[in-house]
Amino acid sequence: MADVGDSIDAPTAHWRFGSDVPDHFDAHVRRSVPFYDEGHGLIAKLSDFFIGPDALVYELGCSTGTLTRRLAERTRAEGVRFIAVDAEPAMVEVATERCRDCDNVEVCLGDIVEIDLEPADLIVAYYTLQFVRPRFRQTVFDKLYQALNWGGALLLFEKVRAPDARFQDAMTQLYADFKQEQGYSDAEILSKARSLKGVLEPFSSQGNLDLMRRAGFVDIMTVYKYICFEGFLAIK
């Protein structure tokens, strides 16, 4: 086990979101992902275009339920339901507690590769699908497209790889600089990178676009980009 910062220990090639990670997750991810809270705010504002009366909204990989609660509190339309899904029991426990007083939120334990989805108007995957094993990823995108109602949207935020080695070297260094600026030590940065080997598998921007287009999405645009992090809006 190695210290990856924020009182979290993780072994090489075995990062997990369970155990005691949920207790420190929000603080850790805010220091690890640039503009993490601002991304929540952007998604909340974009949700206004897709959440109407009786809409169904999914957040896949909801972690501690922070974004799901924000969306639920923002929504004023009648009859809207939110379903938050996570594969880690400890995360589901924290998210359930966080959303306990939101009557229109259901928090579920489930693997997004395996779960069945109801017809939905908005699906949010906020730095989630990058953890789905590549061999299952197209199947998941196909499922998301099929679940969306016509005119519904996928909001997909992912860490992305650069289009070639020169750009990748630059982005890797800039991201390491960002983490150092957040107060992480070189040892913590290296330990986190080692813990994510074989667990976090980012695709390039083009790779994500290809996944969405093969699933059936035609109308896609980038709504956020910073170093190696990108947000896409795809409308069915």
C-alpha positions as CSV (number, residue, x, y, z in Angstrom):
1,M,0.0,0.0,0.0
2,A,1.2,3.5,-0.8
3,D,0.0,6.9,0.2
4,V,-1.7,8.7,-2.7
5,G,-2.6,11.8,-0.6
6,D,-5.7,12.9,1.4
7,S,-5.3,10.0,3.8
8,I,-5.9,7.5,1.1
9,D,-3.7,4.4,0.6
10,A,-3.8,2.3,-2.6
11,P,-1.8,-0.6,-3.9
12,T,-0.1,-0.7,-7.3
13,A,-2.6,-1.4,-10.2
14,H,-5.4,-1.8,-7.7
15,W,-7.1,1.6,-7.2
16,R,-10.6,1.1,-5.7
17,F,-13.4,3.5,-4.7
18,G,-14.5,1.4,-1.7
19,S,-13.1,0.9,1.8
20,D,-12.4,4.3,3.4
21,V,-12.1,6.2,0.1
22,P,-15.6,7.6,0.2
23,D,-14.7,9.4,3.5
24,H,-12.0,11.4,1.7
25,F,-13.2,11.2,-1.9
26,D,-14.7,14.7,-2.3
27,A,-11.5,16.5,-1.0
28,H,-9.3,14.2,-3.0
29,V,-11.1,14.5,-6.3
30,R,-11.3,18.3,-6.0
31,R,-7.5,18.5,-5.7
32,S,-7.0,15.9,-8.5
33,V,-9.4,17.0,-11.2
34,P,-9.1,20.6,-12.5
35,F,-12.4,22.6,-12.2
36,Y,-14.2,19.6,-10.6
37,D,-16.9,21.7,-8.9
38,E,-17.1,24.0,-11.9
39,G,-17.9,21.0,-14.0
40,H,-20.8,20.2,-11.7
41,G,-22.0,23.7,-12.2
42,L,-21.8,23.4,-15.9
43,I,-23.7,20.2,-15.9
44,A,-26.4,21.7,-13.7
45,K,-26.9,24.6,-16.1
46,L,-27.0,22.3,-19.1
47,S,-29.5,20.1,-17.4
48,D,-32.1,22.9,-17.7
49,F,-32.4,22.1,-21.4
50,F,-33.3,18.5,-20.9
51,I,-35.2,18.1,-17.6
52,G,-38.8,18.8,-18.1
53,P,-42.0,17.5,-16.3
54,D,-41.8,13.8,-15.6
55,A,-38.2,13.5,-16.9
56,L,-35.9,10.7,-15.8
57,V,-32.3,11.5,-15.1
58,Y,-29.5,9.0,-14.5
59,E,-26.1,9.7,-12.9
60,L,-23.8,6.8,-13.6
61,G,-20.9,6.5,-11.2
62,C,-22.5,8.9,-8.7
63,S,-19.7,8.4,-6.1
64,T,-20.8,10.4,-3.0
65,G,-24.0,11.8,-4.6
66,T,-22.8,15.4,-4.6
67,L,-23.8,16.0,-8.3
68,T,-27.1,14.1,-8.1
69,R,-28.2,16.2,-5.1
70,R,-27.2,19.4,-6.9
71,L,-29.3,18.5,-9.9
72,A,-32.3,17.4,-7.7
73,E,-32.2,20.7,-5.8
74,R,-32.0,22.7,-9.0
75,T,-34.9,21.1,-10.7
76,R,-38.3,22.8,-10.5
77,A,-40.3,20.6,-13.0
78,E,-42.9,18.3,-11.6
79,G,-42.6,14.6,-11.5
80,V,-38.8,14.4,-12.2
81,R,-37.0,11.3,-11.0
82,F,-33.2,10.9,-10.5
83,I,-31.5,7.5,-10.4
84,A,-27.9,7.5,-9.1
85,V,-25.9,4.4,-9.7
86,D,-22.6,3.3,-8.3
87,A,-20.8,0.0,-8.2
88,E,-19.2,0.5,-4.7
89,P,-21.4,-0.3,-1.7
90,A,-19.5,2.3,0.5
91,M,-20.2,5.0,-2.1
92,V,-23.8,4.0,-2.3
93,E,-24.1,4.3,1.5
94,V,-22.6,7.8,1.5
95,A,-24.7,8.9,-1.5
96,T,-27.9,7.5,0.0
97,E,-27.3,9.5,3.2
98,R,-26.4,12.7,1.2
99,C,-29.6,12.4,-0.8
100,R,-31.8,11.2,2.0
101,D,-34.1,14.2,2.1
102,C,-34.5,14.4,-1.7
103,D,-37.7,12.5,-2.3
104,N,-37.2,12.2,-6.0
105,V,-33.7,10.6,-5.8
106,E,-33.1,6.8,-5.8
107,V,-29.6,5.6,-5.2
108,C,-28.8,2.1,-6.5
109,L,-25.9,-0.3,-6.3
110,G,-25.1,-1.6,-9.7
111,D,-22.5,-2.2,-12.4
112,I,-23.2,0.0,-15.5
113,V,-22.1,-2.8,-17.8
114,E,-24.8,-5.0,-16.4
115,I,-27.7,-2.8,-15.3
116,D,-30.9,-2.2,-17.4
117,L,-31.8,1.4,-18.0
118,E,-35.3,2.8,-18.2
119,P,-36.1,5.3,-20.9
120,A,-34.3,8.5,-19.9
121,D,-34.1,12.2,-20.8
122,L,-30.6,12.9,-19.4
123,I,-27.7,10.6,-18.6
124,V,-24.7,12.0,-16.8
125,A,-21.4,10.1,-16.7
126,Y,-18.9,12.4,-14.8
127,Y,-15.5,10.9,-15.1
128,T,-17.0,7.4,-14.9
129,L,-16.7,5.5,-18.2
130,Q,-12.9,5.9,-18.2
131,F,-13.0,3.1,-15.5
132,V,-15.1,0.7,-17.7
133,R,-12.9,-1.9,-19.2
134,P,-12.3,-1.1,-22.9
135,R,-13.8,-4.3,-24.1
136,F,-17.1,-3.4,-22.6
137,R,-17.1,0.3,-23.4
138,Q,-18.8,0.2,-26.7
139,T,-21.6,-2.0,-25.3
140,V,-22.1,0.6,-22.6
141,F,-22.3,3.5,-25.1
142,D,-24.8,1.5,-27.1
143,K,-26.9,1.0,-24.0
144,L,-26.9,4.7,-23.2
145,Y,-28.0,5.7,-26.7
146,Q,-30.8,3.1,-26.7
147,A,-32.0,4.2,-23.3
148,L,-32.3,7.9,-24.2
149,N,-35.6,9.3,-25.4
150,W,-35.5,11.2,-28.7
151,G,-34.1,14.7,-27.9
152,G,-32.5,13.4,-24.7
153,A,-28.8,14.0,-23.9
154,L,-25.7,12.3,-22.6
155,L,-23.3,14.5,-20.7
156,L,-20.0,12.7,-20.7
157,F,-16.9,14.0,-18.9
158,E,-13.7,12.0,-19.3
159,K,-10.0,12.2,-18.8
160,V,-8.7,12.0,-22.4
161,R,-5.4,11.0,-24.1
162,A,-3.8,13.4,-26.6
163,P,-3.8,12.6,-30.3
164,D,-0.1,11.9,-30.5
165,A,3.0,11.4,-28.4
166,R,4.2,15.0,-28.5
167,F,0.9,16.3,-27.2
168,Q,0.7,13.5,-24.7
169,D,4.1,14.4,-23.2
170,A,3.0,18.0,-22.8
171,M,-0.4,17.2,-21.3
172,T,1.2,14.6,-18.8
173,Q,3.7,17.2,-17.6
174,L,1.0,20.0,-17.3
175,Y,-1.2,17.7,-15.3
176,A,1.7,16.7,-13.0
177,D,2.4,20.4,-12.5
178,F,-1.3,20.9,-11.6
179,K,-1.1,18.2,-9.0
180,Q,2.0,19.7,-7.5
181,E,0.3,23.1,-7.3
182,Q,-2.4,21.4,-5.3
183,G,0.1,20.3,-2.7
184,Y,0.7,16.7,-3.7
185,S,4.2,15.4,-3.3
186,D,6.1,13.7,-6.1
187,A,5.8,10.4,-4.2
188,E,2.0,10.8,-3.9
189,I,1.6,11.6,-7.6
190,L,3.7,8.6,-8.6
191,S,1.8,6.3,-6.2
192,K,-1.5,7.4,-7.5
193,A,-0.4,6.8,-11.1
194,R,0.8,3.4,-10.2
195,S,-2.5,2.5,-8.4
196,L,-4.4,3.4,-11.6
197,K,-2.4,1.1,-13.9
198,G,-4.9,-1.1,-15.7
199,V,-7.8,0.6,-13.8
200,L,-8.1,4.0,-15.5
201,E,-8.0,3.6,-19.3
202,P,-8.7,6.9,-20.9
203,F,-9.4,7.1,-24.7
204,S,-8.5,10.1,-26.8
205,S,-11.0,12.7,-27.7
206,Q,-11.4,11.0,-31.1
207,G,-11.8,7.6,-29.4
208,N,-14.7,8.9,-27.3
209,L,-16.3,10.5,-30.4
210,D,-16.0,7.3,-32.3
211,L,-17.7,5.4,-29.4
212,M,-20.6,7.8,-29.4
213,R,-21.0,7.8,-33.1
214,R,-20.9,4.1,-33.4
215,A,-23.6,4.0,-30.8
216,G,-25.8,6.3,-32.9
217,F,-25.1,9.8,-31.7
218,V,-24.8,12.4,-34.5
219,D,-25.1,15.7,-32.7
220,I,-22.0,16.0,-30.4
221,M,-20.0,18.9,-29.2
222,T,-17.3,19.6,-26.6
223,V,-18.6,21.8,-23.8
224,Y,-15.5,21.8,-21.6
225,K,-11.8,21.2,-22.1
226,Y,-8.8,21.7,-19.9
227,I,-5.4,19.9,-20.3
228,C,-6.4,16.2,-20.5
229,F,-10.0,16.6,-19.3
230,E,-13.0,17.0,-21.6
231,G,-16.7,17.3,-21.4
232,F,-19.0,16.2,-24.3
233,L,-22.7,16.9,-24.9
234,A,-24.3,14.4,-27.2
235,I,-28.0,14.7,-28.1
236,K,-30.1,11.9,-29.5
